[in-house]
Amino acid sequence: MLHRHIGPYNTTAVGLGEMPLTIENNLGEDKGVETIHAALDAGCRHLDTAWAYYCSGGEEQTGEKLVRRALDGWKGPREEVLVATKVGHYRNFTDGRPTWDVDGRPESLIRHAKESALALGVDAIDLLYFHRPDPKVPYAESVEAIRELVDEGVAKTAGVSNASVEQIDIAHDILGDRLVAVQNQFSPIWKQTRDTLQHAGRMGLAFVCWSPLGGYRKPKKESLFDPFREVAARHGVSYQQVVLAWELAQGDHVFVIPGAHRPATILDSLKAGDLRLSPEELSALG
Ligand SMILES: NC(=O)c1ccc[n+]([C@@H]2O[C@H](COP(=O)([O-])OP(=O)(O)OC[C@H]3O[C@@H](n4cnc5c(N)ncnc54)[C@H](OP(=O)(O)O)[C@@H]3O)[C@@H](O)[C@H]2O)c1
């Protein structure tokens, strides 16, 4: 399975995005543990979660708690698994319409990161991302809190998510070597972040594609996947594998964290690390 470096970690280029296992329409905790175990048993060594991956009617942080339960009950080498989490978002379920709200105040980020470490059952979080800029708080103030968290040992390394080129530069000025990764949306239906993908590469940072398959809801621009379906038919694989392989081919610093509700989908996605697309196929896919 393809491995790549995120800061000090050598981990699988294909990780598991935990979000669908604990937000709306999840299939329950047991299916979540089964899905994480299937991924780990197949060799996946990168799990991505967040303080905010929970849904209405339950507790907060159920995503992080699910990851802990899965790892506690797994018989494989726990120390090989990179667990990344994020702070800066929370959910709001008033009037029955779930929203993703931001809170980038330093005191909130610090409180949530300490809660994340507790929920994950670790002394220090492997990789802590600032989840999303909060327009009410100067970006540098939020990032200073992330620096404090690394310096206090709450997290070992730091990342930024949903960040522009300018914000990556601000984060790098403040975090220095503590900053190891940028996690942004990137997929065939979301290429407008390519500038940040390339910028991360130039700076020696990992670039982690979120919603690499277009998201857990059916994408509106479904036809943009048609060229990937054609290549997939020639290789005799799912088009999702071709999408992930195309993303991984954007640079040696690129990672993907496809989500899954069940073992079958993540087991298929994990094969993308071994799928090689020809230069002609890559240039045709754009
Ligand atoms: N940083 C951020 O702000 C942010 C925002 C959103 C997401 N994320 C992260 O990115 C991760 C992935 O994003 P996502 O879950 O929204 O969307 P996604 O990975 O683009 O798509 C997930 C969906 O694709 C399906 N799928 C996955 N692999 C497949 C395969 N090989 N064949 C067929 N179907 C497949 C899954 O189906 P099934 O349901 O059938 O399993 C799931 O519903 C999240 O879990 C989260 O960790 C981060």
The ligand as an SDF file (V2000), in Angstrom:
LIG
                    3D

 48 52  0  0  0  0  0  0  0  0999 V2000
  -11.7950   19.6170    6.7100 N   0  0  0  0  0  0  0  0  0  0  0  0
  -13.0680   19.7640    6.4070 C   0  0  0  0  0  0  0  0  0  0  0  0
  -13.6530   20.8550    6.5000 O   0  0  0  0  0  0  0  0  0  0  0  0
  -13.8200   18.5630    5.9300 C   0  0  0  0  0  0  0  0  0  0  0  0
  -15.1050   18.7210    5.3580 C   0  0  0  0  0  0  0  0  0  0  0  0
  -15.7620   17.5670    4.8980 C   0  0  0  0  0  0  0  0  0  0  0  0
  -15.1390   16.3190    5.0060 C   0  0  0  0  0  0  0  0  0  0  0  0
  -13.9170   16.2090    5.5980 N   0  0  0  0  0  0  0  0  0  0  0  0
  -13.2500   14.8980    5.7170 C   0  0  0  0  0  0  0  0  0  0  0  0
  -13.2070   14.2790    4.4360 O   0  0  0  0  0  0  0  0  0  0  0  0
  -13.7210   12.9600    4.5570 C   0  0  0  0  0  0  0  0  0  0  0  0
  -14.3200   12.5040    3.2580 C   0  0  0  0  0  0  0  0  0  0  0  0
  -15.3430   13.3610    2.8380 O   0  0  0  0  0  0  0  0  0  0  0  0
  -16.8550   12.8760    2.6660 P   0  0  0  0  0  0  0  0  0  0  0  0
  -17.0760   11.7350    3.5780 O   0  0  0  0  0  0  0  0  0  0  0  0
  -17.6840   14.0930    2.7730 O   0  0  0  0  0  0  0  0  0  0  0  0
  -16.9850   12.4810    1.1600 O   0  0  0  0  0  0  0  0  0  0  0  0
  -16.2660   11.5670    0.0880 P   0  0  0  0  0  0  0  0  0  0  0  0
  -15.1210   10.8410    0.6770 O   0  0  0  0  0  0  0  0  0  0  0  0
  -16.0370   12.4230   -1.0820 O   0  0  0  0  0  0  0  0  0  0  0  0
  -17.4280   10.5540   -0.2710 O   0  0  0  0  0  0  0  0  0  0  0  0
  -17.8830    9.6210    0.6590 C   0  0  0  0  0  0  0  0  0  0  0  0
  -18.9630    8.8010    0.0020 C   0  0  0  0  0  0  0  0  0  0  0  0
  -18.4020    8.1110   -1.0920 O   0  0  0  0  0  0  0  0  0  0  0  0
  -18.7770    6.7830   -1.0340 C   0  0  0  0  0  0  0  0  0  0  0  0
  -17.5850    5.9770   -1.3750 N   0  0  0  0  0  0  0  0  0  0  0  0
  -16.3780    6.0440   -0.8010 C   0  0  0  0  0  0  0  0  0  0  0  0
  -15.5240    5.1880   -1.3940 N   0  0  0  0  0  0  0  0  0  0  0  0
  -16.2330    4.5620   -2.3520 C   0  0  0  0  0  0  0  0  0  0  0  0
  -15.9250    3.5520   -3.3090 C   0  0  0  0  0  0  0  0  0  0  0  0
  -14.6860    3.0660   -3.4000 N   0  0  0  0  0  0  0  0  0  0  0  0
  -16.9020    3.1350   -4.1390 N   0  0  0  0  0  0  0  0  0  0  0  0
  -18.1480    3.6500   -4.0570 C   0  0  0  0  0  0  0  0  0  0  0  0
  -18.4990    4.6040   -3.1730 N   0  0  0  0  0  0  0  0  0  0  0  0
  -17.5580    5.0540   -2.3340 C   0  0  0  0  0  0  0  0  0  0  0  0
  -19.2020    6.4360    0.3500 C   0  0  0  0  0  0  0  0  0  0  0  0
  -20.2560    5.5370    0.1910 O   0  0  0  0  0  0  0  0  0  0  0  0
  -20.9970    4.6770    1.3320 P   0  0  0  0  0  0  0  0  0  0  0  0
  -21.8140    5.6840    2.0290 O   0  0  0  0  0  0  0  0  0  0  0  0
  -21.7980    3.7210    0.5550 O   0  0  0  0  0  0  0  0  0  0  0  0
  -19.9570    4.0340    2.1770 O   0  0  0  0  0  0  0  0  0  0  0  0
  -19.5540    7.7880    0.9440 C   0  0  0  0  0  0  0  0  0  0  0  0
  -20.9370    7.9780    0.9630 O   0  0  0  0  0  0  0  0  0  0  0  0
  -14.7320   13.0830    5.7090 C   0  0  0  0  0  0  0  0  0  0  0  0
  -15.0720   11.8240    6.2170 O   0  0  0  0  0  0  0  0  0  0  0  0
  -13.9690   13.9540    6.6610 C   0  0  0  0  0  0  0  0  0  0  0  0
  -13.0580   13.1650    7.3990 O   0  0  0  0  0  0  0  0  0  0  0  0
  -13.2440   17.3050    6.0350 C   0  0  0  0  0  0  0  0  0  0  0  0
  1  2  1  0
  2  3  2  0
  2  4  1  0
  4  5  1  0
  4 48  2  0
  5  6  2  0
  6  7  1  0
  7  8  2  0
  8  9  1  0
  8 48  1  0
  9 10  1  0
  9 46  1  0
 10 11  1  0
 11 12  1  0
 11 44  1  0
 12 13  1  0
 13 14  1  0
 14 15  2  0
 14 16  1  0
 14 17  1  0
 17 18  1  0
 18 19  2  0
 18 20  1  0
 18 21  1  0
 21 22  1  0
 22 23  1  0
 23 24  1  0
 23 42  1  0
 24 25  1  0
 25 26  1  0
 25 36  1  0
 26 27  1  0
 26 35  1  0
 27 28  2  0
 28 29  1  0
 29 30  1  0
 29 35  2  0
 30 31  1  0
 30 32  2  0
 32 33  1  0
 33 34  2  0
 34 35  1  0
 36 37  1  0
 36 42  1  0
 37 38  1  0
 38 39  2  0
 38 40  1  0
 38 41  1  0
 42 43  1  0
 44 45  1  0
 44 46  1  0
 46 47  1  0
M  CHG  2   8   1  16  -1
M  END
$$$$
